[in-house]
Amino acid sequence: MADNHIPISKLPYCKPVKCWLVERYGISQADAVWQKTVDQYNAYLPDLPDYGGKKNGHARAIYGGLLIFSLYPSLPDHPPVSELQEFVSNLFMGPFVKLGKIFDLNRPSNMRLINKIFKRSGDGDRRDIKKYPAGFINVDEPYDNEKHIARYHFTQCPNAEFAKKHNLLHVLPLMCNSDYFGIEKIHGTLIRCGTCGNSNMCDYCVVGNKNPLAQEYELATDENGFLVSRRKR
């Protein structure tokens, strides 16, 4: 086991998850569910590959995902996965709500900026993968200056690999679907045909929500619970 995995207590999501558990189950039962979640999280750590821990640029996505994979099976009432989607989307993408008050992907300058952010993140992924082969494999794609479209894709996702290995693919959409929520809050549209959980890659095509390309697609939920973009007929 790599000795640099992030302990659950160091994740920024613990407090909101505990509050959600109290609201749902009451204090006494919430404590028991949280302890079960912690125990499951810790049980997963010894078998995880070395992701680089907090040095990985996507550490929150990887270990936040592990928290959700540990939480969902620990819930005593076994709710449908979809029942947790709003909570998980807000948990991971909450900052986008505030960002959307000043950031608008319908502005060409903001689209160019988000593309720079995507590229910088991708460059980090490409550096990380040389040291941590189990991490995200990020493939950069050129920015469309004329139509204001930012694109990139992953051909490997640690969350998807973990879900496949541990028979938790039904939980993976909670993480993947959150991306749509985040982009929507900054007045954008994510056009995605698949993820590493239901396709051979996770594609990101991002435009402003007033971009003509956004109007050509609609969202649907596939048979495995993943949101997918489908061209309108």
Backbone as CSV, one residue per row, in Angstrom:
resi,resn,N_x,N_y,N_z,CA_x,CA_y,CA_z,C_x,C_y,C_z
1,MET,0.841,-1.203,0.000,0.000,0.000,0.000,0.873,1.249,0.000
2,ALA,0.507,2.191,-0.824,1.210,3.473,-0.793,0.923,4.152,0.537
3,ASP,1.957,4.792,1.091,1.770,5.398,2.415,1.308,6.839,2.335
4,ASN,0.990,7.307,1.127,0.586,8.706,0.990,-0.883,8.863,0.617
5,HIS,-1.694,7.823,0.821,-3.128,7.968,0.580,-3.711,8.975,1.565
6,ILE,-4.773,9.649,1.147,-5.374,10.685,1.981,-6.365,10.058,2.967
7,PRO,-6.159,10.235,4.273,-7.111,9.711,5.259,-8.464,10.391,5.097
8,ILE,-9.512,9.691,5.418,-10.846,10.261,5.254,-11.015,11.534,6.075
9,SER,-10.343,11.601,7.222,-10.476,12.769,8.098,-9.883,14.031,7.488
10,LYS,-9.049,13.879,6.465,-8.414,15.026,5.816,-9.199,15.529,4.609
11,LEU,-10.284,14.858,4.284,-11.096,15.300,3.150,-12.018,16.443,3.577
12,PRO,-12.275,17.404,2.691,-13.138,18.539,3.042,-14.620,18.194,3.051
13,TYR,-14.950,16.949,2.709,-16.356,16.564,2.554,-16.956,15.921,3.803
14,CYS,-16.140,15.666,4.807,-16.627,14.916,5.976,-17.766,15.631,6.700
15,LYS,-17.586,16.917,6.979,-18.609,17.648,7.728,-19.946,17.668,6.998
16,PRO,-20.005,18.046,5.710,-21.310,18.043,5.028,-21.932,16.648,4.938
17,VAL,-21.111,15.608,4.803,-21.658,14.254,4.759,-22.269,13.898,6.109
18,LYS,-21.576,14.230,7.187,-22.101,13.955,8.528,-23.414,14.701,8.769
19,CYS,-23.470,15.949,8.339,-24.708,16.737,8.495,-25.852,16.109,7.708
20,TRP,-25.555,15.647,6.507,-26.576,15.000,5.677,-27.073,13.726,6.344
21,LEU,-26.176,12.985,6.942,-26.559,11.753,7.629,-27.459,12.042,8.825
22,VAL,-27.141,13.096,9.575,-27.969,13.466,10.731,-29.364,13.872,10.274
23,GLU,-29.435,14.656,9.210,-30.741,15.081,8.693,-31.568,13.889,8.230
24,ARG,-30.905,12.900,7.697,-31.612,11.761,7.120,-31.980,10.705,8.159
25,TYR,-31.061,10.463,9.112,-31.243,9.329,10.018,-31.331,9.675,11.501
26,GLY,-31.037,10.931,11.854,-30.965,11.264,13.275,-29.558,11.034,13.797
27,ILE,-29.227,11.669,14.917,-27.847,11.679,15.406,-27.302,10.295,15.706
28,SER,-28.029,9.500,16.473,-27.484,8.216,16.912,-27.219,7.278,15.739
29,GLN,-28.169,7.175,14.812,-27.980,6.293,13.671,-26.949,6.869,12.701
30,ALA,-26.913,8.183,12.598,-25.949,8.828,11.706,-24.523,8.500,12.134
31,ASP,-24.272,8.506,13.426,-22.932,8.184,13.932,-22.521,6.770,13.533
32,ALA,-23.455,5.850,13.616,-23.161,4.462,13.272,-22.889,4.312,11.778
33,VAL,-23.671,5.016,10.954,-23.475,4.945,9.503,-22.134,5.573,9.123
34,TRP,-21.802,6.694,9.757,-20.526,7.340,9.469,-19.352,6.428,9.842
35,GLN,-19.445,5.770,10.987,-18.370,4.874,11.395,-18.222,3.711,10.411
36,LYS,-19.346,3.210,9.927,-19.313,2.133,8.933,-18.663,2.625,7.643
37,THR,-18.951,3.873,7.285,-18.352,4.477,6.094,-16.838,4.606,6.253
38,VAL,-16.423,5.092,7.421,-14.987,5.238,7.705,-14.287,3.883,7.637
39,ASP,-14.897,2.882,8.255,-14.294,1.539,8.262,-14.155,1.003,6.841
40,GLN,-15.176,1.246,6.008,-15.113,0.766,4.633,-14.043,1.506,3.844
41,TYR,-13.974,2.808,4.020,-12.950,3.630,3.357,-11.560,3.102,3.712
42,ASN,-11.331,2.875,5.003,-10.023,2.392,5.454,-9.725,0.990,4.931
43,ALA,-10.774,0.189,4.772,-10.581,-1.170,4.258,-10.167,-1.162,2.793
44,TYR,-10.592,-0.142,2.046,-10.234,-0.043,0.639,-8.783,0.403,0.437
45,LEU,-8.266,1.215,1.348,-6.960,1.845,1.151,-5.813,0.873,0.856
46,PRO,-5.694,-0.269,1.565,-4.532,-1.143,1.330,-4.416,-1.672,-0.094
47,ASP,-5.530,-1.780,-0.800,-5.501,-2.329,-2.158,-5.416,-1.269,-3.248
48,LEU,-5.434,-0.002,-2.862,-5.402,1.061,-3.871,-4.005,1.203,-4.468
49,PRO,-3.918,1.498,-5.751,-2.611,1.813,-6.337,-2.129,3.172,-5.844
50,ASP,-0.913,3.491,-6.144,-0.354,4.774,-5.730,-0.808,5.859,-6.709
51,TYR,-1.670,6.760,-6.221,-2.150,7.875,-7.028,-1.325,9.143,-6.818
52,GLY,-0.454,9.119,-5.825,0.302,10.315,-5.492,-0.269,11.077,-4.320
53,GLY,-1.381,10.576,-3.760,-1.985,11.244,-2.608,-2.355,12.681,-2.910
54,LYS,-2.084,13.558,-1.976,-2.468,14.959,-2.130,-1.655,15.675,-3.206
55,LYS,-0.569,15.042,-3.675,0.226,15.645,-4.744,-0.471,15.515,-6.093
56,ASN,-1.418,14.609,-6.194,-2.153,14.424,-7.438,-3.105,15.591,-7.649
57,GLY,-3.108,16.154,-8.833,-3.966,17.307,-9.122,-5.447,16.998,-9.019
58,HIS,-5.796,15.718,-9.093,-7.195,15.311,-8.982,-7.442,14.528,-7.694
59,ALA,-6.671,14.836,-6.660,-6.784,14.091,-5.405,-8.198,14.134,-4.830
60,ARG,-8.840,15.301,-4.884,-10.192,15.405,-4.327,-11.180,14.560,-5.108
61,ALA,-11.016,14.506,-6.421,-11.921,13.692,-7.233,-11.737,12.211,-6.918
62,ILE,-10.483,11.788,-6.749,-10.199,10.374,-6.495,-10.674,9.959,-5.109
63,TYR,-10.251,10.695,-4.090,-10.569,10.287,-2.719,-11.974,10.715,-2.301
64,GLY,-12.495,11.779,-2.930,-13.905,12.111,-2.720,-14.786,11.017,-3.294
65,GLY,-14.379,10.487,-4.449,-15.094,9.360,-5.032,-15.053,8.150,-4.126
66,LEU,-13.880,7.890,-3.534,-13.752,6.753,-2.619,-14.680,6.916,-1.418
67,LEU,-14.846,8.145,-0.952,-15.774,8.406,0.145,-17.199,8.030,-0.245
68,ILE,-17.624,8.409,-1.438,-18.985,8.082,-1.878,-19.144,6.578,-2.089
69,PHE,-18.116,5.942,-2.637,-18.165,4.487,-2.808,-18.270,3.779,-1.454
70,SER,-17.719,4.374,-0.425,-17.789,3.798,0.918,-19.111,4.126,1.599
71,LEU,-19.635,5.320,1.314,-20.859,5.782,1.951,-22.093,5.033,1.467
72,TYR,-22.258,4.945,0.156,-23.528,4.439,-0.373,-23.876,3.037,0.133
73,PRO,-22.969,2.067,0.086,-23.328,0.734,0.586,-23.565,0.696,2.092
74,SER,-23.153,1.760,2.797,-23.319,1.802,4.252,-24.678,2.337,4.687
75,LEU,-25.452,2.876,3.753,-26.746,3.462,4.098,-27.750,2.355,4.444
76,PRO,-28.352,2.423,5.616,-29.201,1.321,6.086,-30.498,1.134,5.313
77,ASP,-31.019,2.209,4.680,-32.293,2.084,3.981,-32.123,1.775,2.486
78,HIS,-30.871,1.633,2.034,-30.576,1.239,0.654,-31.403,2.039,-0.369
79,PRO,-31.274,3.366,-0.365,-32.061,4.188,-1.299,-31.578,4.013,-2.728
80,PRO,-32.413,4.362,-3.706,-31.932,4.361,-5.089,-30.742,5.308,-5.212
81,VAL,-29.778,4.953,-6.040,-28.596,5.786,-6.203,-28.988,7.208,-6.603
82,SER,-29.986,7.325,-7.460,-30.400,8.633,-7.966,-30.875,9.572,-6.860
83,GLU,-31.293,8.993,-5.740,-31.785,9.805,-4.630,-30.664,10.640,-3.998
84,LEU,-29.419,10.241,-4.227,-28.277,10.952,-3.662,-27.672,11.961,-4.633
85,GLN,-28.190,12.030,-5.869,-27.517,12.825,-6.895,-27.424,14.307,-6.545
86,GLU,-28.499,14.894,-6.090,-28.469,16.320,-5.761,-27.462,16.607,-4.651
87,PHE,-27.453,15.752,-3.635,-26.514,15.940,-2.526,-25.074,15.839,-3.010
88,VAL,-24.759,14.816,-3.798,-23.388,14.609,-4.264,-22.968,15.726,-5.224
89,SER,-23.870,16.159,-6.088,-23.551,17.253,-7.006,-23.192,18.520,-6.246
90,ASN,-23.959,18.832,-5.225,-23.662,20.013,-4.409,-22.388,19.824,-3.593
91,LEU,-22.145,18.603,-3.151,-20.954,18.308,-2.351,-19.686,18.610,-3.143
92,PHE,-19.638,18.136,-4.379,-18.435,18.277,-5.190,-18.392,19.567,-6.002
93,MET,-19.552,20.081,-6.387,-19.601,21.214,-7.315,-20.186,22.477,-6.699
94,GLY,-20.360,22.491,-5.392,-20.918,23.659,-4.713,-20.221,24.967,-5.051
95,PRO,-18.875,24.995,-5.125,-18.185,26.252,-5.455,-18.599,26.853,-6.790
96,PHE,-19.080,26.022,-7.717,-19.491,26.531,-9.018,-20.727,27.434,-8.916
97,VAL,-21.518,27.233,-7.879,-22.700,28.072,-7.685,-22.274,29.521,-7.458
98,LYS,-21.287,29.721,-6.572,-20.773,31.066,-6.321,-20.030,31.604,-7.534
99,LEU,-19.255,30.737,-8.192,-18.484,31.160,-9.360,-19.405,31.664,-10.461
100,GLY,-20.580,31.056,-10.577,-21.517,31.435,-11.625,-22.046,32.850,-11.501
101,LYS,-21.853,33.480,-10.352,-22.304,34.857,-10.175,-21.394,35.853,-10.890
102,ILE,-20.166,35.426,-11.198,-19.223,36.329,-11.862,-18.665,35.749,-13.159
103,PHE,-18.901,34.453,-13.373,-18.300,33.750,-14.498,-19.395,33.253,-15.416
104,ASP,-19.272,33.528,-16.700,-20.318,33.170,-17.660,-19.664,32.650,-18.940
105,LEU,-19.890,31.379,-19.240,-19.250,30.772,-20.398,-19.817,31.261,-21.721
106,ASN,-20.818,32.110,-21.694,-21.295,32.736,-22.927,-20.392,33.901,-23.336
107,ARG,-19.504,34.312,-22.458,-18.529,35.349,-22.804,-17.308,34.674,-23.425
108,PRO,-16.896,35.059,-24.607,-15.722,34.449,-25.239,-14.479,34.479,-24.342
109,SER,-14.299,35.566,-23.601,-13.125,35.666,-22.725,-13.172,34.611,-21.626
110,ASN,-14.355,34.351,-21.107,-14.496,33.335,-20.064,-14.313,31.933,-20.633
111,MET,-14.761,31.714,-21.869,-14.552,30.419,-22.508,-13.063,30.170,-22.735
112,ARG,-12.341,31.194,-23.171,-10.897,31.032,-23.373,-10.204,30.755,-22.048
113,LEU,-10.700,31.404,-20.983,-10.106,31.188,-19.664,-10.361,29.768,-19.177
114,ILE,-11.590,29.258,-19.349,-11.882,27.900,-18.890,-11.060,26.894,-19.681
115,ASN,-10.806,27.193,-20.963,-9.965,26.305,-21.762,-8.536,26.277,-21.217
116,LYS,-8.025,27.447,-20.802,-6.687,27.504,-20.210,-6.634,26.697,-18.915
117,ILE,-7.719,26.779,-18.135,-7.783,26.022,-16.887,-7.798,24.515,-17.179
118,PHE,-8.606,24.119,-18.168,-8.644,22.706,-18.563,-7.261,22.239,-19.019
119,LYS,-6.590,23.067,-19.821,-5.281,22.679,-20.353,-4.255,22.578,-19.227
120,ARG,-4.300,23.517,-18.295,-3.357,23.478,-17.184,-3.579,22.222,-16.338
121,SER,-4.856,21.905,-16.112,-5.181,20.687,-15.359,-4.706,19.455,-16.134
122,GLY,-4.920,19.458,-17.445,-4.484,18.344,-18.279,-2.978,18.173,-18.279
123,ASP,-2.264,19.281,-18.313,-0.799,19.221,-18.256,-0.357,18.570,-16.945
124,GLY,-1.065,18.902,-15.867,-0.767,18.284,-14.574,-1.035,16.788,-14.598
125,ASP,-2.151,16.409,-15.223,-2.466,14.980,-15.351,-1.387,14.246,-16.145
126,ARG,-0.903,14.890,-17.200,0.104,14.239,-18.040,1.451,14.121,-17.326
127,ARG,1.722,15.033,-16.418,2.928,14.889,-15.583,2.716,13.790,-14.549
128,ASP,1.529,13.785,-13.937,1.243,12.815,-12.875,1.282,11.379,-13.388
129,ILE,0.753,11.164,-14.591,0.605,9.796,-15.083,1.960,9.129,-15.286
130,LYS,2.999,9.915,-15.496,4.336,9.347,-15.636,4.824,8.752,-14.320
131,LYS,4.383,9.355,-13.210,4.797,8.859,-11.896,3.776,7.909,-11.292
132,TYR,2.501,8.135,-11.627,1.416,7.346,-11.026,0.534,6.791,-12.145
133,PRO,0.896,5.652,-12.716,0.214,5.115,-13.902,-1.264,4.776,-13.715
134,ALA,-1.732,4.731,-12.482,-3.140,4.398,-12.239,-4.029,5.631,-12.213
135,GLY,-3.455,6.802,-12.452,-4.220,8.042,-12.379,-5.025,8.343,-13.627
136,PHE,-5.390,9.596,-13.797,-6.161,10.023,-14.963,-5.255,10.141,-16.190
137,ILE,-5.693,9.565,-17.302,-5.010,9.775,-18.579,-5.805,10.822,-19.341
138,ASN,-5.222,12.000,-19.463,-5.897,13.165,-20.027,-5.358,13.452,-21.425
139,VAL,-6.268,13.552,-22.396,-5.884,13.840,-23.777,-6.386,15.237,-24.144
140,ASP,-5.469,16.112,-24.458,-5.800,17.499,-24.783,-6.346,17.598,-26.213
141,GLU,-7.265,18.511,-26.421,-7.797,18.773,-27.749,-7.778,20.282,-27.988
142,PRO,-7.588,20.719,-29.236,-7.451,22.158,-29.517,-8.740,22.932,-29.262
143,TYR,-8.574,24.166,-28.848,-9.706,25.056,-28.615,-10.227,25.602,-29.944
144,ASP,-11.537,25.646,-30.086,-12.165,26.195,-31.288,-12.443,27.673,-31.052
145,ASN,-11.557,28.538,-31.571,-11.683,29.980,-31.362,-12.889,30.579,-32.066
146,GLU,-13.270,29.979,-33.181,-14.378,30.516,-33.956,-15.727,30.208,-33.309
147,LYS,-15.902,28.958,-32.865,-17.182,28.544,-32.296,-17.161,28.510,-30.764
148,HIS,-16.014,28.834,-30.176,-15.867,28.903,-28.715,-16.251,27.574,-28.058
149,ILE,-15.490,26.546,-28.409,-15.713,25.207,-27.877,-14.414,24.711,-27.246
150,ALA,-14.498,24.267,-25.985,-13.351,23.686,-25.287,-13.563,22.178,-25.179
151,ARG,-12.523,21.425,-25.518,-12.643,19.967,-25.503,-11.408,19.313,-24.881
152,TYR,-11.629,18.184,-24.237,-10.569,17.268,-23.836,-11.248,15.969,-23.440
153,HIS,-10.471,14.910,-23.224,-11.096,13.674,-22.775,-10.131,12.833,-21.946
154,PHE,-10.718,11.944,-21.146,-9.950,10.981,-20.368,-10.106,9.599,-21.001
155,THR,-9.008,8.872,-21.093,-9.094,7.473,-21.513,-8.906,6.528,-20.330
156,GLN,-8.590,7.090,-19.179,-8.519,6.304,-17.940,-8.955,7.171,-16.776
157,CYS,-9.832,6.633,-15.941,-10.347,7.345,-14.770,-10.242,6.427,-13.560
158,PRO,-9.534,6.827,-12.508,-9.407,5.989,-11.312,-10.740,5.604,-10.689
159,ASN,-11.703,6.523,-10.705,-13.013,6.209,-10.123,-13.700,5.092,-10.903
160,ALA,-13.603,5.158,-12.229,-14.221,4.120,-13.050,-13.526,2.781,-12.851
161,GLU,-12.199,2.797,-12.787,-11.455,1.555,-12.580,-11.793,0.939,-11.225
162,PHE,-11.913,1.775,-10.206,-12.268,1.289,-8.878,-13.669,0.689,-8.889
163,ALA,-14.608,1.394,-9.524,-15.995,0.929,-9.574,-16.105,-0.428,-10.268
164,LYS,-15.358,-0.599,-11.362,-15.386,-1.870,-12.081,-14.818,-2.998,-11.218
165,LYS,-13.745,-2.720,-10.531,-13.082,-3.740,-9.722,-13.925,-4.177,-8.532
166,HIS,-14.694,-3.225,-7.966,-15.427,-3.505,-6.725,-16.931,-3.636,-6.937
167,ASN,-17.340,-3.820,-8.183,-18.765,-4.010,-8.484,-19.607,-2.833,-8.007
168,LEU,-19.116,-1.631,-8.273,-19.799,-0.413,-7.828,-20.102,0.528,-9.004
169,LEU,-20.209,-0.026,-10.194,-20.503,0.817,-11.357,-21.844,1.534,-11.220
170,HIS,-22.759,0.955,-10.455,-24.064,1.596,-10.274,-23.962,2.860,-9.433
171,VAL,-22.855,3.016,-8.681,-22.641,4.209,-7.848,-21.874,5.288,-8.613
172,LEU,-21.092,4.878,-9.603,-20.242,5.817,-10.346,-20.985,7.004,-10.952
173,PRO,-22.221,6.858,-11.461,-22.900,8.035,-12.031,-23.027,9.207,-11.073
174,LEU,-23.024,8.964,-9.776,-23.115,10.068,-8.820,-21.971,11.054,-9.016
175,MET,-20.788,10.549,-9.322,-19.643,11.414,-9.557,-19.679,11.994,-10.970
176,CYS,-19.887,11.137,-11.955,-19.861,11.581,-13.361,-20.938,12.628,-13.652
177,ASN,-22.142,12.380,-13.173,-23.259,13.282,-13.463,-23.085,14.652,-12.831
178,SER,-22.268,14.732,-11.784,-22.045,16.018,-11.118,-21.387,17.031,-12.040
179,ASP,-20.647,16.554,-13.030,-19.979,17.471,-13.961,-20.989,18.346,-14.702
180,TYR,-22.130,17.766,-15.057,-23.167,18.542,-15.750,-23.660,19.683,-14.850
181,PHE,-23.839,19.369,-13.570,-24.310,20.362,-12.604,-23.316,21.520,-12.506
182,GLY,-22.017,21.187,-12.389,-21.006,22.230,-12.244,-20.936,23.153,-13.443
183,ILE,-20.907,22.581,-14.646,-20.835,23.402,-15.859,-22.099,24.245,-16.021
184,GLU,-23.229,23.690,-15.658,-24.496,24.431,-15.765,-24.474,25.682,-14.897
185,LYS,-23.839,25.588,-13.714,-23.832,26.721,-12.785,-22.975,27.880,-13.273
186,ILE,-22.076,27.630,-14.224,-21.297,28.741,-14.788,-21.806,29.074,-16.202
187,HIS,-23.112,28.812,-16.384,-23.832,29.197,-17.604,-23.266,28.492,-18.845
188,GLY,-22.892,27.248,-18.643,-22.367,26.462,-19.744,-23.165,25.190,-19.956
189,THR,-22.810,24.486,-21.001,-23.413,23.190,-21.310,-22.302,22.183,-21.539
190,LEU,-22.387,21.065,-20.850,-21.460,19.964,-21.071,-22.101,19.004,-22.063
191,ILE,-21.420,18.783,-23.163,-21.882,17.819,-24.161,-20.979,16.597,-24.042
192,ARG,-21.553,15.518,-23.542,-20.756,14.320,-23.269,-21.515,13.088,-23.747
193,CYS,-20.859,12.304,-24.579,-21.510,11.100,-25.107,-21.248,9.870,-24.258
194,GLY,-20.245,9.928,-23.394,-19.959,8.773,-22.552,-18.878,9.074,-21.536
195,THR,-18.733,8.179,-20.577,-17.669,8.272,-19.573,-16.871,6.974,-19.610
196,CYS,-15.838,6.897,-18.793,-15.054,5.664,-18.717,-15.848,4.544,-18.054
197,GLY,-17.026,4.870,-17.533,-17.874,3.858,-16.924,-18.848,3.219,-17.891
198,ASN,-19.196,3.934,-18.961,-20.156,3.383,-19.925,-19.673,3.510,-21.369
199,SER,-18.385,3.876,-21.540,-17.827,4.051,-22.877,-16.323,3.815,-22.787
200,ASN,-15.620,4.049,-23.894,-14.171,3.847,-23.879,-13.415,5.105,-23.491
201,MET,-14.147,6.204,-23.251,-13.513,7.426,-22.778,-14.561,8.348,-22.163
202,CYS,-14.077,9.304,-21.386,-14.936,10.325,-20.787,-14.648,11.624,-21.528
203,ASP,-15.587,12.064,-22.348,-15.344,13.220,-23.199,-15.984,14.481,-22.625
204,TYR,-15.232,15.564,-22.693,-15.701,16.877,-22.261,-15.741,17.807,-23.463
205,CYS,-16.916,18.236,-23.822,-17.096,19.275,-24.830,-17.919,20.351,-24.132
206,VAL,-17.328,21.504,-23.891,-17.964,22.550,-23.080,-18.176,23.802,-23.916
207,VAL,-19.404,24.328,-23.865,-19.759,25.563,-24.556,-20.649,26.392,-23.640
208,GLY,-20.850,27.648,-23.985,-21.825,28.457,-23.270,-23.226,27.916,-23.527
209,ASN,-24.128,28.110,-22.575,-25.466,27.525,-22.759,-26.301,28.238,-23.828
210,LYS,-25.782,29.344,-24.358,-26.455,30.021,-25.465,-25.776,29.736,-26.810
211,ASN,-24.737,28.947,-26.765,-24.034,28.568,-27.982,-24.956,27.709,-28.845
212,PRO,-24.997,27.931,-30.164,-25.869,27.124,-31.030,-25.648,25.620,-30.886
213,LEU,-24.420,25.210,-30.598,-24.141,23.779,-30.449,-24.907,23.184,-29.270
214,ALA,-25.060,23.981,-28.205,-25.781,23.493,-27.023,-27.230,23.180,-27.346
215,GLN,-27.796,23.915,-28.275,-29.202,23.730,-28.618,-29.432,22.467,-29.463
216,GLU,-28.355,21.887,-29.962,-28.479,20.701,-30.808,-28.558,19.401,-30.003
217,TYR,-28.340,19.515,-28.687,-28.300,18.313,-27.854,-29.316,18.390,-26.723
218,GLU,-29.693,17.223,-26.226,-30.541,17.128,-25.048,-29.967,16.060,-24.134
219,LEU,-30.292,16.159,-22.857,-29.787,15.199,-21.880,-30.729,14.014,-21.750
220,ALA,-30.133,12.849,-21.605,-30.906,11.628,-21.355,-30.149,10.815,-20.314
221,THR,-30.836,9.910,-19.665,-30.204,9.006,-18.711,-30.174,7.613,-19.324
222,ASP,-28.982,7.020,-19.400,-28.893,5.704,-20.017,-29.330,4.624,-19.034
223,GLU,-29.267,3.379,-19.471,-29.785,2.276,-18.666,-28.966,2.027,-17.404
224,ASN,-27.772,2.632,-17.331,-26.924,2.461,-16.149,-26.918,3.675,-15.229
225,GLY,-27.766,4.664,-15.535,-27.882,5.834,-14.668,-26.972,6.993,-15.037
226,PHE,-26.184,6.860,-16.108,-25.301,7.945,-16.536,-26.070,8.951,-17.389
227,LEU,-25.860,10.242,-17.121,-26.374,11.270,-18.006,-25.539,11.262,-19.282
228,VAL,-26.205,11.346,-20.420,-25.513,11.383,-21.707,-26.162,12.447,-22.585
229,SER,-25.355,13.059,-23.435,-25.858,14.069,-24.368,-26.201,13.381,-25.677
230,ARG,-27.412,13.633,-26.157,-27.849,13.036,-27.408,-28.344,14.111,-28.354
231,ARG,-27.915,14.001,-29.583,-28.311,14.990,-30.576,-29.829,14.914,-30.808
232,LYS,-30.462,16.067,-30.832,-31.900,16.115,-31.052,-32.246,15.650,-32.460
233,ARG,-33.361,15.000,-32.571,-33.791,14.525,-33.892,-34.563,15.640,-34.622
